Amino acid sequence: MHRCPLLSEQRRQRNSLMQPKESYKHTKSISIYSERGIIMSIEAITGNEHSGLDLVAGQHFTDDDALLDAATRAEMERSSPEYKAIRARLTRELEAKRDRERRAQYTRAFEETLSTTNLNDFEQKQVDERSLEMAQRDLAAGRIFSRDVGKRAAEYAEKLSDEAKRTKASNSAFNSLIRAAMRGGAIND
């Protein structure tokens, strides 16, 4: 099979365009937690950081000396490796704490929803049909006697009903969390 040199050259050029240029490669990783974090990370990579005056711009000071002292402290904190390490550790701890709170909130919502969840007629019919099929498969495989089909079907129905309720409650609790997050409030507002 003969390849066309023009197509090979076009393919090579296209592939070289898809490769990142050296100037775009970054040696620092970006940790993104907020819009301000994004801006500070980009500035740290590019070396275009704001001055201490910009960091304290929204605060009110009684005189210029207080403003300059606050700006100096902010600059020194930002440039200190110890400050950066402590800030990174505290950020991780805060995220872990918020994650534990979200999980606890989800668990509470799930348990509350599970206690009130019932299957509708259609869902219960599907569970009953599936449990009967499973019991009949056990009978066909010789794992049970014919007199035990009803008992095994009831066992399967109980298990499948519980699984269906848990799935339904989980979906409902998850949707509740999404709605709460979109509203910016707590669950079940």
MDAnalysis code that builds the backbone (N, CA, C; Angstrom):
import MDAnalysis as mda
import numpy as np

u = mda.Universe.empty(567, n_residues=189, atom_resindex=np.repeat(np.arange(189), 3), trajectory=True)
u.add_TopologyAttr("name", ["N", "CA", "C"] * 189)
u.add_TopologyAttr("resid", np.arange(1, 190))
u.add_TopologyAttr("resname", ["MET", "HIS", "ARG", "CYS", "PRO", "LEU", "LEU", "SER", "GLU", "GLN", "ARG", "ARG", "GLN", "ARG", "ASN", "SER", "LEU", "MET", "GLN", "PRO", "LYS", "GLU", "SER", "TYR", "LYS", "HIS", "THR", "LYS", "SER", "ILE", "SER", "ILE", "TYR", "SER", "GLU", "ARG", "GLY", "ILE", "ILE", "MET", "SER", "ILE", "GLU", "ALA", "ILE", "THR", "GLY", "ASN", "GLU", "HIS", "SER", "GLY", "LEU", "ASP", "LEU", "VAL", "ALA", "GLY", "GLN", "HIS", "PHE", "THR", "ASP", "ASP", "ASP", "ALA", "LEU", "LEU", "ASP", "ALA", "ALA", "THR", "ARG", "ALA", "GLU", "MET", "GLU", "ARG", "SER", "SER", "PRO", "GLU", "TYR", "LYS", "ALA", "ILE", "ARG", "ALA", "ARG", "LEU", "THR", "ARG", "GLU", "LEU", "GLU", "ALA", "LYS", "ARG", "ASP", "ARG", "GLU", "ARG", "ARG", "ALA", "GLN", "TYR", "THR", "ARG", "ALA", "PHE", "GLU", "GLU", "THR", "LEU", "SER", "THR", "THR", "ASN", "LEU", "ASN", "ASP", "PHE", "GLU", "GLN", "LYS", "GLN", "VAL", "ASP", "GLU", "ARG", "SER", "LEU", "GLU", "MET", "ALA", "GLN", "ARG", "ASP", "LEU", "ALA", "ALA", "GLY", "ARG", "ILE", "PHE", "SER", "ARG", "ASP", "VAL", "GLY", "LYS", "ARG", "ALA", "ALA", "GLU", "TYR", "ALA", "GLU", "LYS", "LEU", "SER", "ASP", "GLU", "ALA", "LYS", "ARG", "THR", "LYS", "ALA", "SER", "ASN", "SER", "ALA", "PHE", "ASN", "SER", "LEU", "ILE", "ARG", "ALA", "ALA", "MET", "ARG", "GLY", "GLY", "ALA", "ILE", "ASN", "ASP"])
u.atoms.positions = np.array([
    [0.844, -1.168, 0.000],
    [0.000, 0.000, 0.000],
    [0.892, 1.234, 0.000],
    [0.607, 2.154, -0.914],
    [1.412, 3.363, -1.073],
    [0.699, 4.537, -0.424],
    [1.420, 5.274, 0.430],
    [0.839, 6.440, 1.093],
    [1.203, 7.702, 0.331],
    [0.259, 8.597, 0.312],
    [0.471, 9.872, -0.362],
    [1.338, 10.756, 0.535],
    [2.471, 11.272, 0.029],
    [3.348, 12.085, 0.877],
    [2.679, 13.375, 1.348],
    [1.784, 13.922, 0.537],
    [1.108, 15.173, 0.917],
    [0.197, 14.942, 2.118],
    [-0.543, 13.825, 2.111],
    [-1.420, 13.523, 3.235],
    [-0.621, 13.231, 4.498],
    [0.508, 12.552, 4.354],
    [1.351, 12.274, 5.511],
    [1.883, 13.569, 6.107],
    [2.289, 14.508, 5.254],
    [2.787, 15.800, 5.730],
    [1.678, 16.573, 6.440],
    [0.454, 16.558, 5.887],
    [-0.670, 17.249, 6.519],
    [-0.974, 16.630, 7.885],
    [-0.940, 15.315, 7.964],
    [-1.203, 14.622, 9.211],
    [-0.138, 14.975, 10.250],
    [1.138, 15.028, 9.822],
    [2.225, 15.383, 10.729],
    [2.062, 16.809, 11.250],
    [1.675, 17.735, 10.378],
    [1.466, 19.122, 10.796],
    [0.296, 19.231, 11.771],
    [-0.777, 18.521, 11.480],
    [-1.942, 18.558, 12.361],
    [-1.581, 18.007, 13.742],
    [-0.830, 16.917, 13.787],
    [-0.416, 16.342, 15.056],
    [0.523, 17.269, 15.817],
    [1.389, 17.971, 15.104],
    [2.295, 18.886, 15.795],
    [1.541, 20.074, 16.362],
    [0.450, 20.477, 15.722],
    [-0.362, 21.569, 16.256],
    [-1.094, 21.142, 17.518],
    [-1.400, 19.858, 17.628],
    [-2.135, 19.358, 18.785],
    [-1.237, 19.205, 19.999],
    [0.076, 19.138, 19.808],
    [0.997, 18.991, 20.926],
    [1.156, 20.335, 21.625],
    [1.207, 20.350, 22.957],
    [1.385, 21.615, 23.666],
    [2.771, 22.189, 23.413],
    [2.830, 23.469, 23.215],
    [4.102, 24.157, 23.021],
    [4.821, 24.244, 24.363],
    [6.129, 24.366, 24.322],
    [6.916, 24.469, 25.549],
    [6.474, 25.661, 26.383],
    [6.127, 26.757, 25.721],
    [5.768, 27.957, 26.465],
    [4.453, 27.787, 27.220],
    [3.629, 26.806, 26.842],
    [2.347, 26.591, 27.511],
    [2.444, 25.609, 28.662],
    [3.544, 24.898, 28.749],
    [3.691, 23.921, 29.818],
    [4.021, 24.650, 31.108],
    [3.362, 24.262, 32.185],
    [3.583, 24.896, 33.478],
    [4.228, 23.892, 34.419],
    [5.080, 24.412, 35.258],
    [5.726, 23.535, 36.220],
    [5.003, 23.531, 37.548],
    [4.132, 24.526, 37.780],
    [3.394, 24.591, 39.029],
    [1.987, 24.050, 38.815],
    [1.456, 23.402, 39.839],
    [0.082, 22.922, 39.755],
    [-0.841, 23.990, 40.323],
    [-2.064, 24.002, 39.856],
    [-3.036, 24.995, 40.296],
    [-4.047, 24.325, 41.207],
    [-4.243, 24.876, 42.397],
    [-5.288, 24.420, 43.311],
    [-6.409, 25.434, 43.236],
    [-7.594, 24.979, 42.839],
    [-8.698, 25.900, 42.630],
    [-9.757, 25.651, 43.687],
    [-10.055, 26.668, 44.491],
    [-11.092, 26.560, 45.498],
    [-12.117, 27.667, 45.353],
    [-11.766, 28.768, 44.704],
    [-12.695, 29.873, 44.542],
    [-12.210, 30.735, 43.384],
    [-13.000, 31.732, 43.051],
    [-12.601, 32.641, 41.979],
    [-11.311, 33.353, 42.373],
    [-11.232, 33.783, 43.619],
    [-10.015, 34.451, 44.095],
    [-8.830, 33.494, 44.041],
    [-9.067, 32.211, 44.374],
    [-7.999, 31.214, 44.297],
    [-7.506, 31.030, 42.874],
    [-8.415, 31.064, 41.921],
    [-8.038, 30.943, 40.505],
    [-7.148, 32.117, 40.117],
    [-7.593, 33.301, 40.471],
    [-6.837, 34.502, 40.111],
    [-5.448, 34.469, 40.741],
    [-5.383, 34.100, 42.028],
    [-4.094, 34.061, 42.710],
    [-3.189, 32.983, 42.125],
    [-3.763, 31.833, 41.729],
    [-2.956, 30.769, 41.139],
    [-2.388, 31.196, 39.794],
    [-3.221, 31.825, 38.982],
    [-2.754, 32.292, 37.673],
    [-1.674, 33.342, 37.852],
    [-1.876, 34.231, 38.804],
    [-0.877, 35.270, 39.049],
    [0.423, 34.667, 39.568],
    [0.335, 33.637, 40.394],
    [1.541, 32.990, 40.911],
    [2.323, 32.325, 39.792],
    [1.607, 31.723, 38.828],
    [2.274, 31.054, 37.706],
    [2.924, 32.082, 36.794],
    [2.199, 33.142, 36.501],
    [2.711, 34.149, 35.569],
    [3.654, 35.130, 36.234],
    [3.687, 35.156, 37.572],
    [4.548, 36.086, 38.267],
    [3.962, 37.481, 38.346],
    [2.709, 37.642, 38.050],
    [2.048, 38.940, 38.032],
    [1.113, 39.040, 39.231],
    [1.692, 39.080, 40.432],
    [0.878, 39.099, 41.638],
    [0.502, 40.523, 42.021],
    [-0.648, 40.664, 42.662],
    [-1.084, 41.970, 43.143],
    [-0.235, 42.410, 44.322],
    [-0.232, 43.683, 44.552],
    [0.510, 44.189, 45.707],
    [-0.311, 43.989, 46.968],
    [0.324, 44.212, 48.111],
    [-0.372, 44.106, 49.383],
    [-1.506, 45.101, 49.502],
    [-1.362, 46.237, 48.844],
    [-2.431, 47.244, 48.875],
    [-3.713, 46.705, 48.239],
    [-3.553, 45.910, 47.169],
    [-4.728, 45.326, 46.520],
    [-5.383, 44.277, 47.409],
    [-4.574, 43.585, 48.214],
    [-5.112, 42.542, 49.079],
    [-5.983, 43.107, 50.205],
    [-5.709, 44.323, 50.641],
    [-6.468, 44.921, 51.748],
    [-7.365, 46.050, 51.263],
    [-7.613, 46.114, 49.965],
    [-8.336, 47.247, 49.372],
    [-9.757, 47.389, 49.905],
    [-10.452, 46.307, 50.210],
    [-11.845, 46.385, 50.639],
    [-12.018, 46.726, 52.111],
    [-10.932, 46.814, 52.851],
    [-11.024, 47.050, 54.282],
    [-10.894, 48.543, 54.578],
    [-11.442, 48.966, 55.698],
    [-11.393, 50.379, 56.092],
    [-10.339, 50.576, 57.171],
    [-9.502, 51.584, 57.004],
    [-8.441, 51.874, 57.950],
    [-8.568, 53.328, 58.409],
    [-8.092, 53.564, 59.633],
    [-8.217, 54.905, 60.198],
    [-7.233, 55.883, 59.571],
    [-6.036, 55.399, 59.197],
    [-5.067, 56.293, 58.560],
    [-4.190, 55.487, 57.605],
    [-3.299, 56.182, 56.928],
    [-2.433, 55.539, 55.941],
    [-1.463, 54.553, 56.582],
    [-1.007, 54.846, 57.801],
    [-0.080, 53.928, 58.470],
    [-0.735, 52.572, 58.729],
    [-1.986, 52.582, 59.156],
    [-2.702, 51.326, 59.400],
    [-2.877, 50.553, 58.096],
    [-3.182, 51.257, 57.018],
    [-3.316, 50.628, 55.697],
    [-1.994, 50.015, 55.272],
    [-0.896, 50.772, 55.414],
    [0.423, 50.272, 55.012],
    [0.855, 49.091, 55.878],
    [0.549, 49.126, 57.179],
    [0.883, 47.999, 58.053],
    [0.130, 46.737, 57.632],
    [-1.159, 46.870, 57.344],
    [-1.963, 45.724, 56.910],
    [-1.469, 45.187, 55.575],
    [-1.133, 46.079, 54.654],
    [-0.625, 45.659, 53.348],
    [0.712, 44.960, 53.488],
    [1.568, 45.463, 54.371],
    [2.875, 44.848, 54.602],
    [2.706, 43.443, 55.183],
    [1.818, 43.304, 56.189],
    [1.554, 41.981, 56.767],
    [1.034, 41.014, 55.701],
    [0.131, 41.497, 54.855],
    [-0.434, 40.638, 53.802],
    [0.650, 40.194, 52.827],
    [1.538, 41.103, 52.435],
    [2.638, 40.756, 51.523],
    [3.582, 39.750, 52.172],
    [3.917, 39.975, 53.449],
    [4.842, 39.075, 54.143],
    [4.222, 37.696, 54.323],
    [2.940, 37.646, 54.654],
    [2.271, 36.360, 54.813],
    [2.248, 35.598, 53.502],
    [1.937, 36.318, 52.438],
    [1.811, 35.666, 51.137],
    [3.155, 35.145, 50.645],
    [4.238, 35.802, 50.973],
    [5.546, 35.378, 50.483],
    [6.221, 34.361, 51.405],
    [5.685, 34.143, 52.579],
    [6.291, 33.222, 53.543],
    [5.942, 31.777, 53.202],
    [6.956, 30.902, 53.111],
    [6.673, 29.485, 52.846],
    [5.870, 28.833, 53.969],
    [6.133, 29.254, 55.221],
    [5.384, 28.697, 56.342],
    [3.907, 29.053, 56.218],
    [3.640, 30.300, 55.859],
    [2.253, 30.748, 55.687],
    [1.572, 29.932, 54.596],
    [2.270, 29.747, 53.485],
    [1.700, 28.990, 52.369],
    [1.411, 27.548, 52.783],
    [2.334, 26.938, 53.525],
    [2.143, 25.548, 53.959],
    [0.961, 25.442, 54.923],
    [0.898, 26.370, 55.879],
    [-0.211, 26.351, 56.836],
    [-1.525, 26.611, 56.122],
    [-1.530, 27.552, 55.208],
    [-2.746, 27.878, 54.453],
    [-3.217, 26.655, 53.651],
    [-2.289, 25.955, 52.998],
    [-2.648, 24.767, 52.218],
    [-3.209, 23.672, 53.126],
    [-2.579, 23.463, 54.293],
    [-3.060, 22.454, 55.236],
    [-4.456, 22.800, 55.748],
    [-4.655, 24.064, 56.108],
    [-5.965, 24.484, 56.603],
    [-7.030, 24.391, 55.514],
    [-6.639, 24.671, 54.284],
    [-7.586, 24.539, 53.171],
    [-8.022, 23.084, 53.016],
    [-7.051, 22.157, 53.105],
    [-7.392, 20.728, 53.015],
    [-8.287, 20.305, 54.171],
    [-7.979, 20.785, 55.384],
    [-8.790, 20.450, 56.551],
    [-10.206, 20.985, 56.415],
    [-10.333, 22.216, 55.914],
    [-11.652, 22.819, 55.722],
    [-12.464, 22.039, 54.695],
    [-11.830, 21.650, 53.606],
    [-12.521, 20.853, 52.585],
    [-12.941, 19.503, 53.138],
    [-12.074, 18.869, 53.935],
    [-12.420, 17.576, 54.539],
    [-13.585, 17.734, 55.512],
    [-13.574, 18.799, 56.305],
    [-14.671, 19.048, 57.249],
    [-15.978, 19.275, 56.502],
    [-15.934, 20.078, 55.454],
    [-17.146, 20.321, 54.659],
    [-17.631, 19.049, 53.984],
    [-16.704, 18.206, 53.540],
    [-17.085, 16.942, 52.927],
    [-17.769, 16.036, 53.942],
    [-17.234, 15.973, 55.183],
    [-17.881, 15.173, 56.233],
    [-19.277, 15.709, 56.545],
    [-19.417, 17.029, 56.576],
    [-20.730, 17.628, 56.839],
    [-21.711, 17.310, 55.719],
    [-21.241, 17.370, 54.469],
    [-22.111, 17.038, 53.331],
    [-22.544, 15.578, 53.391],
    [-21.610, 14.696, 53.746],
    [-21.955, 13.271, 53.844],
    [-22.952, 13.016, 54.966],
    [-22.750, 13.672, 56.097],
    [-23.687, 13.518, 57.215],
    [-25.058, 14.065, 56.832],
    [-25.074, 15.181, 56.142],
    [-26.336, 15.768, 55.692],
    [-27.038, 14.827, 54.715],
    [-26.279, 14.238, 53.803],
    [-26.859, 13.295, 52.854],
    [-27.389, 12.061, 53.575],
    [-26.637, 11.553, 54.549],
    [-27.075, 10.367, 55.297],
    [-28.372, 10.647, 56.043],
    [-28.450, 11.828, 56.689],
    [-29.693, 12.187, 57.387],
    [-30.864, 12.281, 56.409],
    [-30.624, 12.916, 55.274],
    [-31.688, 13.045, 54.268],
    [-32.091, 11.676, 53.733],
    [-31.109, 10.801, 53.525],
    [-31.395, 9.468, 53.021],
    [-32.226, 8.678, 54.025],
    [-31.824, 8.688, 55.291],
    [-32.554, 7.933, 56.318],
    [-33.976, 8.469, 56.471],
    [-34.120, 9.784, 56.427],
    [-35.456, 10.376, 56.529],
    [-36.324, 9.983, 55.335],
    [-35.730, 10.034, 54.166],
    [-36.472, 9.683, 52.959],
    [-36.787, 8.193, 52.925],
    [-35.845, 7.363, 53.358],
    [-36.057, 5.919, 53.358],
    [-37.223, 5.534, 54.262],
    [-37.364, 6.211, 55.384],
    [-38.444, 5.864, 56.316],
    [-39.824, 6.183, 55.744],
    [-39.897, 7.069, 54.782],
    [-41.201, 7.448, 54.208],
    [-41.401, 6.930, 52.789],
    [-40.431, 6.186, 52.269],
    [-40.507, 5.717, 50.886],
    [-41.357, 4.450, 50.784],
    [-42.257, 4.452, 49.830],
    [-43.065, 3.275, 49.510],
    [-43.026, 3.063, 48.011],
    [-43.153, 1.817, 47.616],
    [-43.202, 1.512, 46.189],
    [-44.627, 1.705, 45.690],
    [-44.743, 2.249, 44.475],
    [-46.081, 2.371, 43.899],
    [-46.492, 1.014, 43.324],
    [-47.712, 0.925, 42.839],
    [-48.241, -0.360, 42.359],
    [-47.404, -0.940, 41.228],
    [-46.991, -0.102, 40.310],
    [-46.197, -0.574, 39.171],
    [-44.859, -1.137, 39.654],
    [-44.181, -0.417, 40.547],
    [-42.890, -0.887, 41.071],
    [-43.052, -2.180, 41.859],
    [-44.115, -2.278, 42.654],
    [-44.349, -3.489, 43.433],
    [-44.642, -4.675, 42.516],
    [-45.367, -4.430, 41.430],
    [-45.664, -5.496, 40.465],
    [-44.369, -6.001, 39.824],
    [-43.467, -5.071, 39.478],
    [-42.185, -5.479, 38.897],
    [-41.375, -6.316, 39.888],
    [-41.388, -5.930, 41.141],
    [-40.664, -6.674, 42.183],
    [-41.256, -8.073, 42.323],
    [-42.590, -8.167, 42.364],
    [-43.239, -9.470, 42.513],
    [-42.934, -10.381, 41.332],
    [-42.976, -9.837, 40.124],
    [-42.692, -10.642, 38.930],
    [-41.249, -11.136, 38.942],
    [-40.334, -10.252, 39.281],
    [-38.925, -10.634, 39.301],
    [-38.648, -11.671, 40.388],
    [-39.257, -11.504, 41.547],
    [-39.019, -12.473, 42.626],
    [-39.579, -13.847, 42.268],
    [-40.732, -13.870, 41.595],
    [-41.298, -15.151, 41.157],
    [-40.388, -15.812, 40.121],
    [-39.839, -15.016, 39.191],
    [-38.910, -15.557, 38.191],
    [-37.672, -16.145, 38.863],
    [-37.152, -15.445, 39.857],
    [-35.963, -15.932, 40.559],
    [-36.260, -17.229, 41.307],
    [-37.438, -17.320, 41.922],
    [-37.814, -18.548, 42.637],
    [-37.986, -19.702, 41.651],
    [-38.562, -19.414, 40.486],
    [-38.737, -20.462, 39.468],
    [-37.386, -20.924, 38.925],
    [-36.422, -20.017, 38.818],
    [-35.078, -20.409, 38.387],
    [-34.426, -21.327, 39.426],
    [-34.654, -21.022, 40.702],
    [-34.128, -21.888, 41.757],
    [-34.748, -23.278, 41.672],
    [-36.054, -23.321, 41.381],
    [-36.746, -24.601, 41.235],
    [-36.178, -25.381, 40.050],
    [-35.994, -24.684, 38.917],
    [-35.474, -25.343, 37.716],
    [-34.043, -25.835, 37.930],
    [-33.269, -25.115, 38.755],
    [-31.888, -25.521, 39.026],
    [-31.809, -26.597, 40.102],
    [-32.952, -26.919, 40.723],
    [-32.975, -27.962, 41.746],
    [-32.501, -27.482, 43.106],
    [-32.453, -26.183, 43.335],
    [-32.013, -25.662, 44.629],
    [-33.138, -25.677, 45.660],
    [-34.420, -25.733, 45.198],
    [-35.564, -25.792, 46.117],
    [-36.567, -26.801, 45.579],
    [-37.494, -27.216, 46.459],
    [-38.587, -28.093, 46.048],
    [-39.757, -27.243, 45.587],
    [-40.679, -27.862, 44.878],
    [-41.820, -27.115, 44.344],
    [-42.680, -26.523, 45.461],
    [-42.757, -27.166, 46.607],
    [-43.567, -26.640, 47.701],
    [-42.963, -25.380, 48.319],
    [-41.659, -25.124, 48.045],
    [-40.963, -23.966, 48.620],
    [-40.902, -22.759, 47.680],
    [-41.543, -22.867, 46.503],
    [-41.472, -21.761, 45.525],
    [-42.102, -20.496, 46.104],
    [-43.266, -20.601, 46.722],
    [-43.938, -19.425, 47.294],
    [-43.114, -18.783, 48.400],
    [-42.537, -19.626, 49.264],
    [-41.726, -19.110, 50.360],
    [-40.487, -18.392, 49.821],
    [-39.807, -18.999, 48.822],
    [-38.611, -18.389, 48.235],
    [-38.975, -17.108, 47.493],
    [-40.117, -17.099, 46.794],
    [-40.561, -15.893, 46.078],
    [-40.814, -14.760, 47.076],
    [-41.390, -15.081, 48.243],
    [-41.637, -14.061, 49.271],
    [-40.318, -13.516, 49.821],
    [-39.337, -14.403, 50.009],
    [-38.024, -13.951, 50.480],
    [-37.376, -13.016, 49.468],
    [-37.431, -13.427, 48.191],
    [-36.869, -12.581, 47.140],
    [-37.637, -11.258, 47.043],
    [-38.957, -11.306, 47.190],
    [-39.766, -10.088, 47.104],
    [-39.389, -9.114, 48.218],
    [-39.172, -9.627, 49.411],
    [-38.773, -8.757, 50.531],
    [-37.421, -8.109, 50.260],
    [-36.483, -8.922, 49.774],
    [-35.145, -8.411, 49.479],
    [-35.189, -7.391, 48.343],
    [-35.887, -7.710, 47.273],
    [-35.965, -6.805, 46.121],
    [-36.740, -5.539, 46.449],
    [-37.771, -5.644, 47.292],
    [-38.527, -4.454, 47.713],
    [-37.623, -3.513, 48.505],
    [-36.836, -4.094, 49.408],
    [-35.920, -3.281, 50.195],
    [-34.902, -2.588, 49.294],
    [-34.346, -3.317, 48.322],
    [-33.387, -2.725, 47.385],
    [-34.038, -1.611, 46.563],
    [-35.256, -1.845, 46.100],
    [-35.957, -0.835, 45.303],
    [-36.253, 0.411, 46.139],
    [-36.659, 0.216, 47.399],
    [-36.912, 1.367, 48.282],
    [-35.632, 2.147, 48.540],
    [-34.541, 1.423, 48.781],
    [-33.264, 2.098, 49.040],
    [-32.818, 2.890, 47.812],
    [-32.988, 2.324, 46.636],
    [-32.627, 3.034, 45.399],
    [-33.491, 4.265, 45.218],
    [-34.773, 4.103, 45.424],
    [-35.704, 5.228, 45.280],
    [-35.398, 6.321, 46.306],
    [-35.129, 5.931, 47.546],
    [-34.798, 6.902, 48.597],
    [-33.466, 7.586, 48.309],
    [-32.503, 6.833, 47.822],
    [-31.199, 7.408, 47.485],
    [-31.332, 8.441, 46.378],
    [-32.093, 8.104, 45.348],
    [-32.313, 9.051, 44.250],
    [-33.026, 10.298, 44.752],
    [-34.010, 10.108, 45.604],
    [-34.767, 11.231, 46.141],
    [-33.884, 12.116, 47.016],
    [-33.065, 11.514, 47.865],
    [-32.171, 12.292, 48.737],
    [-31.136, 13.044, 47.907],
    [-30.615, 12.394, 46.885],
    [-29.634, 13.048, 46.020],
    [-30.265, 14.229, 45.296],
    [-31.464, 14.040, 44.775],
    [-32.166, 15.145, 44.112],
    [-32.435, 16.280, 45.090],
    [-32.756, 15.946, 46.323],
    [-32.985, 16.953, 47.352],
    [-31.719, 17.763, 47.604],
    [-30.575, 17.085, 47.657],
    [-29.309, 17.788, 47.840],
    [-29.014, 18.714, 46.669],
    [-29.277, 18.258, 45.477],
    [-29.032, 19.089, 44.296],
    [-29.930, 20.319, 44.326],
    [-31.208, 20.119, 44.644],
    [-32.124, 21.268, 44.714],
    [-31.691, 22.242, 45.802],
    [-31.264, 21.712, 46.950],
    [-30.812, 22.580, 48.046],
    [-29.570, 23.369, 47.647],
    [-28.651, 22.705, 46.948],
    [-27.424, 23.373, 46.499],
    [-27.742, 24.463, 45.483],
    [-28.704, 24.189, 44.620],
    [-29.086, 25.186, 43.608],
    [-29.753, 26.397, 44.260],
    [-30.515, 26.145, 45.329],
    [-31.163, 27.242, 46.053],
    [-30.205, 27.902, 47.016],
    [-29.141, 27.205, 47.363],
    [-28.193, 27.731, 48.321],
    [-28.633, 27.554, 49.753],
    [-29.569, 26.654, 49.980],
    [-30.099, 26.451, 51.328],
    [-29.830, 25.070, 51.843],
    [-30.563, 24.720, 52.865],
    [-30.417, 23.410, 53.486],
    [-31.383, 22.425, 52.823],
    [-31.219, 21.164, 53.170],
    [-32.069, 20.118, 52.615],
    [-33.488, 20.300, 53.139],
    [-34.453, 19.966, 52.306],
    [-35.883, 20.012, 52.643],
    [-36.365, 21.403, 53.002],
    [-35.825, 22.427, 52.346],
    [-36.321, 23.798, 52.544],
    [-37.683, 23.953, 51.912],
])
